[in-house]
Amino acid sequence: CLLSRGLGDVYKRQKLACNHYKFKSDEEYLNRTIEFNKNGYMKNKLSSETKNNKWKIKANIKENKDILLYLKPLKKFMKKPLKKVIPFSDDKNYKYLISVVVMFRYEDDYLEEWLNYYIMNGITHFYMYSNENTKKTTDILKPYIDNGYITLIDWSDENHCEKNIKNRREDGNWNHFGKISLQNCAFRDFNTKYKNETKWIIKVDVDEFVYIKDKLIFIKDFLKNTEKKYLNIPRTDFGNNGHKKKQKGLIIENYIRSDIKSTSQKSLIQTQYISKEDRGGAHHFLLSD
């Protein structure tokens, strides 16, 4: 993801990255497994012990402190009162400059860090598809809803998907990529109802943090100085750092060991270029011709 050479020097050749804090401590991983396996779309997601142990080893190989450039600004930002959203005024075609779309479950302990991180980076709205969450979740989100940051959509009912679509295969594979899942349907719903409200959209989970490597540049400033219309962002998996119990403090400061290289990518796109054929993929938007 490189910026065009003709732009200002400070923005030339800056790279986007995405940190993926999948499991965190052993305690948090166990609690998440129990919660997901109760019911719904996420059932069996974390049940492959052999597969996940291999992942844990790979995701703890390298010390990776790149995102720590943003730690001090984030802590400072989180101490300030939450301000109301400032409407996007540079382009009358859009209500918001940059938004995030996500389907989420069992993220109560991590929502405030994640929301503040992206608000600090200039994200002005979040389209949040809530899957099997509780009143506690809504209470955490209420200040952000009241200040105009969040559109919260209940997405727990499988009837949100088209008829005859199965959300899980009979063999227990929680996310068979050959079929349309409840998460895919959420992203398709975003394309239908909301995409025209925002100029840019980022597709990330609550355990994913996008940033510019090697220099403290916020996402908003990065996007204002790029001629790109679509960016693929390398995503790197982070491990438990050997933590047995849930740690105090922020995720981005407690987990600094990762895989040696990125294993997947996430999408950031100008919404006018999302294809009408987009199937709501978990990681990517389909770019129109």
Backbone hydrogen bonds in HBPLUS format (Angstrom, degrees):
<---DONOR---> <-ACCEPTOR-->    atom                        ^
c    i                          cat <-CA-CA->   ^        H-A-AA   ^      H-
h    n   atom  resd res      DA  || num        DHA   H-A  angle D-A-AA Bond
n    s   type  num  typ     dist DA aas  dist angle  dist       angle   num
A0007-LEU N   A0004-SER O   3.44 MM   3  6.05 173.5  2.44 118.1 119.9     1
A0011-TYR N   A0008-GLY O   3.03 MM   3  5.69 149.4  2.12 119.0 127.2     2
A0012-LYS N   A0009-ASP O   3.16 MM   3  5.18 154.7  2.23 103.0 110.7     3
A0213-LYS N   A0015-LYS O   2.85 MM 198  5.66 161.2  1.88 165.3 171.1     4
A0017-ALA N   A0211-TYR O   2.83 MM 194  5.51 150.1  1.92 161.9 169.0     5
A0211-TYR N   A0017-ALA O   2.92 MM 194  5.51 155.4  1.98 150.8 155.7     6
A0018-CYS N   A0234-PRO O   2.94 MM 216  6.02 129.7  2.19 165.4 164.5     7
A0236-THR N   A0018-CYS O   2.89 MM 218  6.28 160.5  1.93 171.9 176.3     8
A0019-ASN N   A0209-PHE O   2.93 MM 190  5.21 159.8  1.98 144.4 143.1     9
A0209-PHE N   A0019-ASN O   2.96 MM 190  5.21 153.9  2.03 143.5 152.0    10
A0020-HIS N   A0236-THR O   2.84 MM 216  5.75 153.0  1.91 170.0 162.0    11
A0238-PHE N   A0020-HIS O   2.75 MM 218  5.72 158.2  1.79 163.5 156.0    12
A0021-TYR N   A0207-ASP O   2.81 MM 186  5.16 161.0  1.84 162.4 162.0    13
A0029-TYR N   A0025-SER O   2.96 MM   4  6.21 156.0  2.02 151.8 159.0    14
A0026-ASP N   A0243-HIS O   3.12 MM 217  6.62 154.9  2.18 143.6 148.0    15
A0030-LEU N   A0026-ASP O   2.99 MM   4  6.18 159.3  2.03 149.0 153.7    16
A0027-GLU N   A0244-LYS O   2.91 MM 217  5.96 142.0  2.05 141.5 153.0    17
A0031-ASN N   A0027-GLU O   3.05 MM   4  6.27 167.8  2.06 151.6 154.9    18
A0032-ARG N   A0028-GLU O   2.94 MM   4  6.03 153.5  2.01 143.2 150.8    19
A0033-THR N   A0029-TYR O   2.95 MM   4  6.14 154.2  2.01 144.8 151.9    20
A0034-ILE N   A0030-LEU O   3.04 MM   4  6.33 162.4  2.07 154.6 158.2    21
A0035-GLU N   A0031-ASN O   3.04 MM   4  6.25 161.5  2.08 145.6 150.7    22
A0036-PHE N   A0032-ARG O   2.87 MM   4  6.04 172.3  1.87 156.9 159.0    23
A0037-ASN N   A0033-THR O   3.04 MM   4  6.09 154.3  2.10 146.3 153.0    24
A0038-LYS N   A0035-GLU O   3.22 MM   3  5.55 164.3  2.25 110.3 114.7    25
A0043-LYS N   A0040-GLY O   3.20 MM   3  5.80 167.7  2.22 120.3 123.7    26
A0045-LYS N   A0042-MET O   2.96 MM   3  5.42 156.9  2.01 141.6 140.7    27
A0047-SER N   A0044-ASN O   3.38 MM   3  4.96 172.9  2.39 104.1 104.2    28
A0052-ASN N   A0048-SER O   2.95 MM   4  6.12 164.4  1.97 156.5 161.3    29
A0053-ASN N   A0049-GLU O   2.90 MM   4  5.99 148.5  2.00 146.6 154.4    30
A0054-LYS N   A0050-THR O   3.19 MM   4  6.41 155.0  2.26 146.6 152.5    31
A0055-TRP N   A0051-LYS O   3.05 MM   4  6.33 153.8  2.12 143.2 150.9    32
A0056-LYS N   A0052-ASN O   2.89 MM   4  6.07 153.8  1.96 142.6 149.4    33
A0057-ILE N   A0053-ASN O   3.18 MM   4  6.44 154.4  2.25 144.4 149.4    34
A0058-LYS N   A0054-LYS O   3.15 MM   4  6.45 168.5  2.17 152.4 154.8    35
A0059-ALA N   A0055-TRP O   2.88 MM   4  6.03 152.6  1.95 153.1 161.3    36
A0060-ASN N   A0057-ILE O   3.29 MM   3  5.54 164.0  2.32 111.0 113.2    37
A0239-GLY N   A0059-ALA O   2.78 MM 180  4.47 113.7  2.22 150.0 131.6    38
A0062-LYS N   A0258-SER O   2.91 MM 196  5.24 174.4  1.91 159.6 158.1    39
A0258-SER N   A0062-LYS O   2.76 MM 196  5.24 154.2  1.83 147.2 155.3    40
A0064-ASN N   A0256-ILE O   2.70 MM 192  5.15 170.1  1.71 141.3 144.8    41
A0068-LEU N   A0065-LYS O   3.04 MM   3  5.50 155.1  2.11 115.8 123.6    42
A0070-TYR N   A0067-ILE O   2.90 MM   3  5.81 164.3  1.92 127.7 132.0    43
A0071-LEU N   A0068-LEU O   3.17 MM   3  4.93 160.7  2.21  99.5 105.5    44
A0074-LEU N   A0070-TYR O   3.04 MM   4  6.03 148.1  2.15 139.9 149.0    45
A0075-LYS N   A0071-LEU O   2.95 MM   4  6.24 164.0  1.98 158.8 162.1    46
A0076-LYS N   A0072-LYS O   3.09 MM   4  6.27 162.2  2.12 152.7 157.5    47
A0077-PHE N   A0073-PRO O   2.87 MM   4  6.00 153.9  1.94 142.7 150.5    48
A0078-MET N   A0074-LEU O   2.90 MM   4  6.09 155.4  1.96 154.5 160.0    49
A0079-LYS N   A0076-LYS O   3.27 MM   3  5.47 149.4  2.37 102.0 110.7    50
A0080-LYS N   A0077-PHE O   3.12 MM   3  5.51 156.1  2.18 109.7 117.0    51
A0085-VAL N   A0147-ASN O   2.99 MM  62  6.21 158.6  2.04 169.9 170.3    52
A0088-PHE N   A0095-LYS O   3.24 MM   7  5.66 174.4  2.24 140.4 138.7    53
A0094-TYR N   A0091-ASP O   3.21 MM   3  6.07 174.9  2.22 125.7 127.2    54
A0095-LYS N   A0197-GLU O   2.76 MM 102  5.13 140.9  1.92 131.2 143.6    55
A0096-TYR N   A0197-GLU O   2.95 MM 101  6.25 153.5  2.03 153.6 158.2    56
A0199-LYS N   A0096-TYR O   3.03 MM 103  6.46 154.4  2.10 147.9 152.8    57
A0200-TRP N   A0097-LEU O   2.91 MM 103  6.11 148.0  2.02 144.9 155.4    58
A0124-THR N   A0098-ILE O   2.86 MM  26  5.80 154.6  1.92 157.0 162.0    59
A0099-SER N   A0200-TRP O   3.01 MM 101  6.20 147.8  2.12 131.7 141.0    60
A0202-ILE N   A0099-SER O   2.85 MM 103  6.25 145.4  1.97 142.3 153.4    61
A0100-VAL N   A0125-HIS O   2.96 MM  25  6.48 143.2  2.09 142.2 153.3    62
A0127-TYR N   A0100-VAL O   2.76 MM  27  6.13 166.4  1.78 167.6 170.6    63
A0101-VAL N   A0202-ILE O   2.99 MM 101  6.36 156.6  2.05 163.1 166.8    64
A0102-VAL N   A0127-TYR O   3.04 MM  25  6.43 157.4  2.10 166.1 165.5    65
A0129-TYR N   A0102-VAL O   2.78 MM  27  6.06 174.7  1.78 162.6 162.9    66
A0104-PHE N   A0129-TYR O   2.96 MM  25  6.34 154.1  2.03 158.9 163.6    67
A0131-ASN N   A0104-PHE O   2.94 MM  27  5.83 169.9  1.95 171.1 168.7    68
A0110-TYR N   A0107-GLU O   2.94 MM   3  5.47 156.6  2.00 120.9 128.6    69
A0111-LEU N   A0107-GLU O   3.17 MM   4  6.06 124.0  2.50 159.2 173.5    70
A0114-TRP N   A0110-TYR O   3.20 MM   4  6.30 169.8  2.21 154.5 157.7    71
A0115-LEU N   A0111-LEU O   2.83 MM   4  5.94 169.5  1.84 158.5 161.4    72
A0116-ASN N   A0112-GLU O   2.99 MM   4  5.97 168.2  2.00 147.6 151.5    73
A0117-TYR N   A0113-GLU O   2.89 MM   4  5.96 152.9  1.96 147.1 155.2    74
A0118-TYR N   A0114-TRP O   3.20 MM   4  6.45 163.3  2.23 148.8 151.8    75
A0119-ILE N   A0115-LEU O   2.88 MM   4  6.09 157.6  1.93 153.0 160.4    76
A0120-MET N   A0116-ASN O   2.87 MM   4  5.88 162.5  1.90 147.1 151.9    77
A0121-ASN N   A0117-TYR O   3.19 MM   4  6.42 137.3  2.38 132.7 144.0    78
A0123-ILE N   A0118-TYR O   2.95 MM   5  5.46 163.1  1.97 152.0 147.0    79
A0122-GLY N   A0119-ILE O   2.95 MM   3  5.13 161.6  1.98 109.5 114.0    80
A0220-LYS N   A0121-ASN O   2.92 MM  99  5.98 149.9  2.01 159.4 168.8    81
A0126-PHE N   A0149-TYR O   2.71 MM  23  6.05 139.5  1.88 158.7 172.2    82
A0151-THR N   A0126-PHE O   2.92 MM  25  6.23 164.0  1.95 161.6 164.1    83
A0128-MET N   A0151-THR O   2.94 MM  23  6.15 156.5  1.99 156.9 164.6    84
A0153-ILE N   A0128-MET O   2.89 MM  25  6.09 171.6  1.89 156.2 157.1    85
A0130-SER N   A0153-ILE O   2.73 MM  23  5.89 152.8  1.80 153.1 162.5    86
A0155-TRP N   A0130-SER O   2.72 MM  25  5.23 167.1  1.73 145.1 143.3    87
A0137-THR N   A0134-THR O   3.09 MM   3  5.31 123.2  2.43  99.7 112.6    88
A0138-THR N   A0134-THR O   3.31 MM   4  6.77 156.6  2.37 145.5 150.8    89
A0139-ASP N   A0135-LYS O   2.87 MM   4  6.16 153.8  1.94 153.8 161.4    90
A0140-ILE N   A0136-LYS O   3.03 MM   4  6.32 152.7  2.11 149.0 155.5    91
A0141-LEU N   A0137-THR O   3.07 MM   4  6.35 154.1  2.14 148.9 156.2    92
A0142-LYS N   A0138-THR O   2.93 MM   4  5.93 124.6  2.24 141.6 155.5    93
A0144-TYR N   A0141-LEU O   2.96 MM   3  5.43 123.2  2.30 113.7 128.2    94
A0145-ILE N   A0141-LEU O   2.92 MM   4  6.16 151.0  2.01 154.0 162.9    95
A0146-ASP N   A0142-LYS O   2.78 MM   4  5.94 171.2  1.79 164.0 165.6    96
A0147-ASN N   A0143-PRO O   3.12 MM   4  6.18 137.6  2.31 132.0 141.9    97
A0149-TYR N   A0144-TYR O   2.84 MM   5  5.27 152.5  1.91 171.3 163.4    98
A0148-GLY N   A0145-ILE O   3.03 MM   3  5.23 162.6  2.06 111.2 114.5    99
A0160-HIS N   A0157-ASP O   3.05 MM   3  6.00 164.9  2.07 125.4 128.0   100
A0161-CYS N   A0158-GLU O   3.07 MM   3  5.85 160.8  2.11 120.2 124.3   101
A0172-GLY N   A0169-ARG O   3.07 MM   3  5.60 161.3  2.10 117.0 119.9   102
A0179-LYS N   A0176-HIS O   3.00 MM   3  5.82 170.4  2.01 129.2 131.7   103
A0185-CYS N   A0181-SER O   2.98 MM   4  6.30 154.5  2.04 148.3 155.3   104
A0186-ALA N   A0182-LEU O   3.10 MM   4  6.37 141.5  2.25 137.2 147.0   105
A0186-ALA N   A0183-GLN O   3.08 MM   3  5.05 121.9  2.43  94.5 109.2   106
A0187-PHE N   A0183-GLN O   3.16 MM   4  6.56 158.5  2.21 153.9 157.9   107
A0188-ARG N   A0184-ASN O   2.95 MM   4  6.24 147.0  2.06 146.3 156.4   108
A0189-ASP N   A0185-CYS O   2.88 MM   4  6.06 146.4  2.00 140.9 150.0   109
A0190-PHE N   A0186-ALA O   2.98 MM   4  6.36 149.4  2.07 145.4 153.6   110
A0191-ASN N   A0187-PHE O   3.11 MM   4  6.39 158.5  2.16 140.8 145.7   111
A0192-THR N   A0188-ARG O   3.08 MM   4  6.34 148.6  2.18 143.3 151.5   112
A0193-LYS N   A0189-ASP O   2.91 MM   4  6.05 166.6  1.92 159.0 161.8   113
A0194-TYR N   A0190-PHE O   2.86 MM   4  5.11 155.9  1.92 139.0 146.9   114
A0195-LYS N   A0190-PHE O   3.10 MM   5  6.02 139.5  2.27 157.1 153.6   115
A0197-GLU N   A0194-TYR O   2.88 MM   3  5.63 168.6  1.89 131.5 134.4   116
A0198-THR N   A0195-LYS O   3.40 MM   3  5.98 160.8  2.44 115.1 119.0   117
A0271-THR N   A0199-LYS O   2.91 MM  72  5.77 150.0  2.00 139.3 149.2   118
A0201-ILE N   A0269-ILE O   2.93 MM  68  5.62 151.5  2.01 155.7 164.8   119
A0269-ILE N   A0201-ILE O   3.07 MM  68  5.62 160.9  2.11 153.1 157.7   120
A0203-LYS N   A0267-SER O   3.20 MM  64  5.75 167.3  2.21 157.6 159.1   121
A0208-GLU N   A0205-ASP O   3.10 MM   3  5.31 151.6  2.18 118.1 116.9   122
A0217-ILE N   A0215-LYS O   2.93 MM   2  5.85 112.2  2.40 115.8  99.2   123
A0221-ASP N   A0218-PHE O   3.05 MM   3  5.50 118.6  2.44 108.6 122.1   124
A0222-PHE N   A0218-PHE O   3.03 MM   4  6.33 158.3  2.08 155.1 162.1   125
A0223-LEU N   A0219-ILE O   2.92 MM   4  6.16 164.8  1.94 160.6 162.7   126
A0224-LYS N   A0220-LYS O   3.08 MM   4  6.25 148.3  2.18 143.2 151.9   127
A0225-ASN N   A0222-PHE O   3.16 MM   3  5.42 148.2  2.27 102.6 112.1   128
A0226-THR N   A0223-LEU O   3.44 MM   3  5.27 161.3  2.48 107.7 104.4   129
A0270-GLN N   A0229-LYS O   2.91 MM  41  5.34 161.1  1.95 155.7 152.3   130
A0231-LEU N   A0268-LEU O   2.77 MM  37  5.20 161.0  1.80 163.8 167.4   131
A0268-LEU N   A0231-LEU O   3.03 MM  37  5.20 139.5  2.20 153.0 160.7   132
A0233-ILE N   A0266-LYS O   2.77 MM  33  5.04 167.1  1.78 151.1 154.7   133
A0266-LYS N   A0233-ILE O   2.86 MM  33  5.04 148.9  1.96 135.2 144.6   134
A0235-ARG N   A0264-SER O   2.75 MM  29  5.28 168.4  1.76 146.0 142.3   135
A0263-THR N   A0235-ARG O   3.09 MM  28  6.35 143.5  2.23 168.3 165.8   136
A0259-ASP N   A0237-ASP O   2.90 MM  22  5.67 151.1  1.98 167.2 174.1   137
A0239-GLY N   A0257-ARG O   3.10 MM  18  6.06 155.7  2.16 142.4 149.6   138
A0243-HIS N   A0240-ASN O   2.84 MM   3  5.56 168.8  1.85 128.4 130.5   139
A0253-GLU N   A0250-LEU O   3.29 MM   3  5.55 142.9  2.43 101.4 111.2   140
A0254-ASN N   A0250-LEU O   3.17 MM   4  6.33 142.2  2.32 146.6 157.0   141
A0254-ASN N   A0251-ILE O   3.13 MM   3  5.22 128.1  2.41 100.2 113.8   142
A0255-TYR N   A0251-ILE O   3.15 MM   4  6.10 145.7  2.28 162.3 165.0   143
A0273-TYR N   A0270-GLN O   2.92 MM   3  5.84 167.0  1.94 130.8 135.2   144
A0274-ILE N   A0271-THR O   3.13 MM   3  5.39 172.7  2.13 115.6 116.2   145
A0288-SER N   A0273-TYR O   2.82 MM  15  5.38 165.4  1.84 154.2 155.4   146
A0275-SER N   A0286-LEU O   2.72 MM  11  5.45 175.3  1.73 161.9 160.3   147
A0278-ASP N   A0275-SER O   3.16 MM   3  5.32 163.8  2.19 110.2 111.8   148
